[in-house]
Amino acid sequence: MSFIGMTITAERTSFLRRKVAGARPSRFMRPALGLLLPVGLAVLWEIAVRLGLSDGRLVPPPSTVYQTLADLARTGELQYHVAATLLRVAAGFAVGTVAGTVLGALAGYSGIARGLLDPTLQGLRAVPSIAWIPLFILWLGIFETSKIALIAVGVFFPVYLGVMGAIVAVDRKIVEVGRVFRLSGFALVRRILLPAVLPSYVVSLRSGLGLGWMFVIAAEFMGASEGLGYLLIDGQQLGKPAEIVAAILAFAVLGKLTDWLVVIATAPLLRWQDAYGTSPQKS
Amino acid sequence: MLEINRVSKTYPNGVRALEALTLTVAPGEIVAVVGGSGCGKSTLLRLASGLDAPSEGAIILDGDAITAPHEKIGIVFQEPRLLPWLSVANNVRFGLESRPREERSARVTAQLERVGLTDKATVWPRELSGGQAQRVALARALVMRPEVLLLDEPFSALDAFTRVDLQDHLLDLWADGKPTLLVVTHDVDEAIVLADRVIVMRPRPGRVQQEIVTDLPRPRDRQSAAFDFAKRRVLSALDRSLDRRASVDDGQTLADEGAARWW
């Protein structure tokens, strides 16, 4: 229900608006509420260091972290490392997503494919993905390929599981509509099953992306000469905590930003949804 | 011509849903199937649509055995079953994928206009009322110009007013191309408003109890005496199908009871 569509008197409308505004935090109140805790803590720490309550050497105050970030950005180092990490995540995410989607759709659609693939993949999923690092280095070398492979493995499993699980759970009644129109195989997957699982697919893409960011650090820890993970290691070895915190901040921003990109990119595909979480009434 | 030829269906769990059912429906005829729960009437439609295969016997449309969904057979379910991610117009267009673009949009536009939903073409299914959604489901099936349209309790989820409205609307749409209609319903009024022939089924396993010809002139007046008489005949056949003592007087049972009372 949208307020625009309501044909009620002006007084009634304004009454409703006031009531809604009173009942919930407004558009800007809610983000502000979320920022209160981290910003408050940062300000308190800054004050504590300025007052000399701590020397801030191991836990740098926000101003020092900001200075480090600004310096890194000025020399172009920050952009260089961010670009390296972003490229790795993008490549690994692409490979993992394609593989996870194809195999997930296959295992979801066909019982035989599921029987064949799923036990093996579930077994592999039980292996902590970091355990693959030595093998990937032996197989693929110490450069980009092994790093991208590790990230792809991290992305693959949530996407595969999400697609397969969601396809298996698609309403039989909707699938029958496809069958009535004589769809089968790839056409049924493309026109019925994939659109039907799109909402949960977006969720698995987001958790896949989250794991991608996790694994890129692991990948960059295994010997990289550029990337945010390298910056972390560099900061540790040279005793520069501000650089570590700066890299962590960059990770946080990038992770949130790419997640938001996935949400924005898929939003037009999900406008049809009629669920609690998507109703315009919920602010 | 749709021929259902000694069709039986036993489900994997051992339930015998249909027992050697034979039914022939002429082109353009409207046949309603009524019966208590478990009489296999929905099973019959699933077999006729090709969604399920019969255990014995065959379903034949114009000489072709139906073993899978067929382009000449459309179906409308109890629920609209619209695809929620497609707009109303795209739902109607769903089965026309292989046709040229101009033909597709022309047929969709015409069909939407025919069901009176031109102004809803671009909205999502979630924004439709129950009656509107079922109209879209009808349009989606009819836009394919089926020879046979199967309807599985199509209006049972709607309120009484909308239901009557849609029954009349269905007859109006039927008049366009006069497809064969096979309607499963548990609403006796609906069966008599729509059908040329009412098949009353008997449960466990599903068989034909009685066939009642209801060829009243159209449009049918739901309040007329002839309508009421047809209704009594169907209701009393339903009673007999459930081995119940007649609760309705259709003339025949009156004679039986009269004889009993006389004694």
Interface residues (C-beta under 8 A of the other chain):
Chain A: K173 I174 E176 V177 R179 V180 F181 R182 R191 I192 P195 A196 L198 L269 R271 W272 Q273 D274
Chain B: S49 L51 A68 P69 H70 E71 G74 I75 F77 E79 R81 L83 P84 W85 L86 F94 G95 E97 W124 P125 R126
